[in-house]
Amino acid sequence: MKILVTGGAGFIGSAVIRHIIRNTTDEVINLDKLTYAGNLETLAEVSDSERYCFERVDICDRAEVDRVIEQHNPDSVLHLAAESHVDRSIDGPAAFIETNIVGTYTLLEAARQYWQTLSATRSEKFRFHHISTDEVFGDLPHPDEVLSPSASESGDKLSLFTEKTAYAPSSPYSASKASSDHLVRAWKRTYGLPTLVTNCSNNYGPYHFPEKLIPLMILNALDGKPLPVYGKGDQIRDWLYVEDHARALYKVVTEGVPGETYNIGGRNERRNIEVVETICDILQELRPSDKPYRDLITFVQDRPGHDRRYAIDASKIQRELGWSPQETFETGIRKTIEWYLNNLDWCQRVQNGSYQRERLGMRS
């Protein structure tokens, strides 16, 4: 099979490509604009494979998207290209509207036009798999509220996001992703395009861009910088190791039923403050500091519209496709911290763009 992966130089996209090249005989076309968060070094180990090809293309550029699809004739599309940082969406939502909504529309139309030209056999097997987030659902009841006397009296209980949960996005980022999810489902119902949607919980692992919580805390701690935690740090997230997510995405695009949605979660609910404290404790063990890393924790003003709790019910994908996460939070976070400790030079290169410039120079 030949799979077109959009956003393949990003954190999750690169993990998917590495998984495909390592573990299958499939071919991959990586279509990526190479924004600040896209980095080709994440694919260095597979970039020389005869089954891998890179195309530097913006998904909003219809002519270029058409060219790539016509040239490579993919059997499936894994659509991961997106602006994804909530704080950035609050400061400047325009890029999120353009990439996540207009870009998805552009890609859907290009895929639909291509799909309609395929033979009956290839048309039946074609898949357009859209990768989304649990943030489109808004937030869930928080245990601090549910376990209060008044909540107990009213019968409230902790719940999980399912594939049937109503959408209630809170940020420009999650609203833009919700919009793209609706577009994908509309293209299935109106045009028959064989689409799949997955909604995942918070990813973490190697090669994560340093602006996100876990790598930011690791690198700040090693530099002796403050570890900024929003509010009281009581926001709860379900953490999913990125390589577990990559396995799930490949499982869905190859075995999922068109028109279906699958939630992908790690079953690892943790308060943000617990995540930061765990990072500090493991760092203290692996790279001891005279001043305990926990002393660097600094509580800062909460961000606007901050969701309090996310948690995924991943029973459907386990029941129907046989996927379940292999990593617990304890094993995954230790692997992640060890990777960053062994790859601090990567962090420096990804932040200053030196590897990117070198690779693009070689290609020009």
N, C-alpha and C positions, 0 to 999 in steps of 0.2 A: 504494500500500500504506500501511496505517496501523500503526505500530510503537510498542508500549509499551516504554519504556526505564526499568528500575528503576535507581535510583542515578544518574540523569542529571545531577545537579548535582555529581557527583564528578569526579575527574581524568580517568579513562578514559571514563566515561559522557558527560561534556560534550563530549569530543572526538568521540565517535560521533555525538552529536546535531548538532554543528556540521557534521560531514561530510555527514550526511544532508540537512540543510536547504540546505547550499551546493551539493551535487552531484547531488541527485535531486529528484523531484517528490513524494516520500513525505511523509506526515504523521507527527508524533512526539508522543506523550504522555509527558512526563517525570514519573515517579512517584518522589519523593524525600522522605525524612524530614527532611532538612536537619540532619544532625549537624554536629559541629565541622568536618568535612572537606568537607562539601557547601556549595557557594557558587554562588549564582545569577549572580554577575558573570561567571563563566566562559561564560555563555550570553547575555550582553548583546547581542551582535551578531545573534542569531537570535530573541531573545525577542519581538520585535514581528511575527514572521512569522505569517501566517494558518495556516500548517501546523504551528505549535508550540503546545503547551498544557502548563501546569505544574499538577501535583496534589501538594500537600504531604501525603503519606501514608506511614505506617510499614508495611513489607511484612508485619509480624507482625499487623496489624490486619485480620483476614479480612473483616469487614463493609465496611470502607473499600476494600479491594482489590476485593471483589466489585462495589462501587458504581462504581469507576473502570472496570473491565472492561465492565460492563453499559452504562455511559453512553457509552463511546468505541468499543466493538466492534473491538478491534485484530485485525489479521491475523497478527501475530507478537509475541513477547515477547523482548526482549533483557534478560536478568537480570544486572545488574552490581552491584546494591545489596549491600554487604558491609562489615563491619569488616575492615581490611586491614593494620594496622600491627603487626608482630611484637612489638616491644617492649611495646606496649600490651596485647597478648594475654597476655604473660608476667605483667605487673603485675595485670591484671584480665581473666581469660578469660570471665567470665559473659556480657558483651555479645557476644562472638564466638559463643558457643553459641546465644544467643537470635537474633541477626540472621542468621548464616550458616547455621544448621541449621534452627531453628524457622521463621525467615522464609522460607527456601527451600521448606520443606514447605508452609507456608501458601500461598505463591504457586503451587506445583505443583497443589495441590488446587483453588484458584480457577481456574487455567488449564484443568485437566482438566474441571471442571464446565462451564465456558464452551465448551470445545472440543466437548463431547458434544452441545451444542445447535446447533452450526453446520450449515449445509447440507452436503451431500456434497462439493460443489465447494470451499467455503471450508474445510471440515474437512481435506481432502486437502492444501491449501496452507498450513495453519496450522503455525507453528514455535515451539517454546519453546527458546531458545538460552541456555544457561547458561555464563557466563564464569568460568573458574577460573584457577589459577596453576600454575606448574611446581614450586612448593614442596611440593605434595602428594606428589611423588616422593622426597622426602628429598634426599640429596646424592650427587654422583658422585665417582669417583676424582679426586684432585687431582694435577696434574702433579708437584708436589714429592714425592709418594709413588710415583706410577707410574714416574717416571723414575729412582728410586733403584735401586741395584744389586740389592737383594733383590726388588724388584717386577719388574724386567726378567727376572730368572731365573724368576719364577713365571708370566711371560707376561701380566701385567696390562697393560691399555692404556686410554687415554682413551676414554670413551664419551659418548653423548648421550642425553637423554630422548627416547623415542619414544612414540607413542600406546599401545604395549604395555607400557611400563615399569610394574612393580609399584609400588603406593603404599607409602610409608614416611614419613609426615609426622613432623616433629621438634618443632614448636611448637604451642601451642593454636590459633594462627591457621591453620596449614596442616592441622591435624587437623580443624578445623571446616570448612574448604573441602573436604577429602577426603570428609567425611561428606555434604556437600551434593552433591558429584559423584555419590556412590553413590545418593543419593535420586533424582536426575534420571534416572540409568540404570534404576533400578528402576521408575520411573513409565513409562518407555518399554516395558520388557519386560512388566510386569504389566498395564498399562492401555492400552498402545499409543499413549500421548501422543507426538507426533512431536518428539522432543527432539534437541538438538545440544549438544555440550560442546566448549569450547576451553580449552586450557591455555597460558598465555602466560608469557614471561620478564619480567624487570624492565622496567617502563615508565619513561620519562622524557620531559620536554618542557615546554612552556609550561603554566601554571596548576597546577603540581604543588604540593600543600600543603606548606608549609615544614618539616614534621617529617621528610620523607623525605630520603635521603642527598644527592642532587644539589642540590636547592634549599637544604637546610640548609647545605651547604658554601659555596655561593655567597653566601648572606646573611651567614653568620658571617664569612666572609673580608672582605666589604665593611665589616663593623662592627669588624673587627680582633679578633674573638673566636677562641678556640681552635677548631680543626677536629678534633673527636673521631673517631678511627679505632679500631674494635674490634680487639683483639689485635695482630697484626702487619700487619693490612690485606691479608692474602694470600687472603682469601675471593674466589672468582671468581663473577661473575654475567654472564649474557648480556643485553645491553641492547637494548631495543626502543623506538624512537621512537614516541610515543603516536599520532601521526597515521598512521603505518604500521599500527599496531594497529587503529585505527578503520576503516581501509580493509578490513583482513582480517575484522573482525567483520561488517561489512555484506556482504562477499562470502560469508561462511559462512551468515548468516541468509537470504540470498536464493538461494544456489546450493548450499549444503551438503546432504548426504544425511542424512535423519533416522536417528538411532541411531549416527551416526558421531562420532568425536572428531578434532579437528584441533589439532595443536600449532603455536603461533605464536611465532617467535623472531626476533631481530635479527641473528643470526650475528656478534655482537660480544662475545666473551668478554673480560672485563677484570678484573684484581684490583682490589679496592676502593681500595687505595693508589694504583694507577695512575689510577683515575677522579679521585680527589682531587687528585693532582699535575697532571693535565691541566686540571682546573678552575682551579687556582692559576696555571698557566702562561698560559692564555687570559686570565684576569683581569689578570695582570701586563701582558699585551699591550694589552688594551682599556682598562683603568683602572689605570695604573701606580701602585704603592705604593712609598714609600721603603723600607719593610721588606718584603722578598719574602713573598708570601702563603704560600709553602711553609714558612716559619718558624713558621706558626701550627698546623701539623699536630701533633696530640697523640695519642699512643697510649694507649688506655684499656682497662680490663679487658674481655675478651670477654664476650658475653652467653651465657647458658646455652643449650646445644643448638644452637649456631650452625652451620648447614650450611656446608660448605667450598666446594662448587662446584655451580653449576647451568649447564646448557647444553642448548639445545633443538635437536632435529632437526626442521626445518620443511619437509622435502622432500615430505611428503604433501600439504600445502595448496598448495604450489607445483605439484606434479605434477597434482593433481586439480582444483584451482580456479584455477590460474594466478596466485596471489598470491606476491609476494616483496617484501621491504622495499626502499624507495627510499633511505632514509638510511643512511649508514655512521655509525659512532660519531663519527668525526671531524666530519662535517657536522652531525649531530644535536646533539652537545654544544655546538658553537659557536652554532648557532641558539638553543639553550636558554639559554645564558649571555647572549647578546645580548638575548633577550626579557626576562629578569629585569632586566638593566641598564636597559632601557627601560620597565619596569613595576614599579619599586620601590614606587610608591604602591599598586599592587594588593596587594602582599605585606603592606603595613601594614593595608589595609582588611580583607583576608581573616583576618588574625590578630586584629583587634579587633572584627570583625563589623559594621562600620558600614554597608557596602553592603547586607548581608543585612537589617538592621533597617529600612533605608529602603525596600527593595523589598517586604518583608512588610507594612510600614505602608501602602504604597500599595495593596496588595491587600486589606487588611482593611476 
